[in-house]
């Protein structure tokens, strides 16, 4: 789970920016809306999120482009709270497919949606349905930058500004208690998902809200 960048108006409510940089961000607010010459009415541009945060040139989904890096201050270091583990979530990895922004935040329908640019940083973390699956009650600790009690990370408490590559057993016991087996060889039951070396064959079947059970294929 994590923090996404917020709009420049909200940024003015913090003490982390100088007056000069705040002024620059105020100027960027106008860039969030574009005028159509035929009616001179404001309209959201295509993927307007990247006007304030993210990178429009990034290869991938619109959500991947919209998420930091960079954040509202242009930072790209994962140790910056506005950057953190965004990339690890919104881009495909060895263990999962892209996680929608809505799993951590209320995604605004427009620049001026309530809760977007009208409140101070950091961005609110509002866990989505996957994070809350199976009666999990996700908690994000702003002080430590960690999340807990999520379906996604189970017993782990990952730190937002120190993203790691997690191995099998990092987020759930090996095997998980609900499996009803003592085998630590995941492929015995999840052969279509992971091989005998615990390399994910189909990351889209991991952390997907479903337990995919199948014997390993021949030769895996």
VENCOR-V65172 format. One record per backbone hydrogen bond with DSSP energy under -0.5 kcal/mol. CO is the residue of the C=O (numbers start at 1). NH is the residue of the N-H. If there is no record, write none. Layout:
# VENCOR-V65172
co=[CO | CO]
nh=[NH | NH]
This chain:
# VENCOR-V65172
co=[4 | 7 | 8 | 9 | 10 | 11 | 18 | 19 | 20 | 21 | 22 | 23 | 24 | 25 | 26 | 26 | 27 | 28 | 28 | 29 | 30 | 32 | 34 | 35 | 36 | 36 | 41 | 43 | 45 | 47 | 48 | 49 | 49 | 55 | 61 | 62 | 63 | 65 | 70 | 71 | 75 | 75 | 77 | 77 | 80 | 80 | 83 | 85 | 86 | 86 | 87 | 89 | 96 | 98 | 100 | 101 | 101 | 103 | 104 | 105 | 110 | 113 | 113 | 116 | 124 | 125 | 128 | 130 | 131 | 132 | 132 | 133 | 139 | 139 | 140 | 141 | 141 | 145 | 146 | 148 | 150 | 153 | 154 | 154 | 158 | 158 | 159 | 164 | 167 | 171 | 171 | 173 | 176 | 177 | 184 | 185 | 186 | 186 | 189 | 190 | 190 | 193 | 193 | 195 | 198 | 199 | 202 | 203 | 210 | 211 | 212 | 214 | 217 | 220]
nh=[123 | 11 | 12 | 12 | 13 | 14 | 22 | 23 | 24 | 25 | 26 | 27 | 28 | 29 | 29 | 30 | 30 | 31 | 32 | 32 | 33 | 45 | 43 | 37 | 39 | 40 | 36 | 34 | 48 | 50 | 51 | 52 | 53 | 58 | 65 | 66 | 67 | 55 | 54 | 74 | 70 | 71 | 80 | 84 | 83 | 84 | 86 | 89 | 89 | 90 | 91 | 99 | 93 | 100 | 103 | 104 | 105 | 128 | 126 | 107 | 113 | 116 | 117 | 7 | 126 | 127 | 132 | 133 | 151 | 135 | 136 | 136 | 141 | 148 | 142 | 145 | 146 | 160 | 141 | 139 | 154 | 156 | 149 | 150 | 147 | 160 | 162 | 166 | 170 | 155 | 156 | 175 | 179 | 180 | 186 | 188 | 189 | 190 | 214 | 193 | 194 | 201 | 202 | 198 | 200 | 195 | 205 | 206 | 212 | 213 | 214 | 191 | 220 | 196]
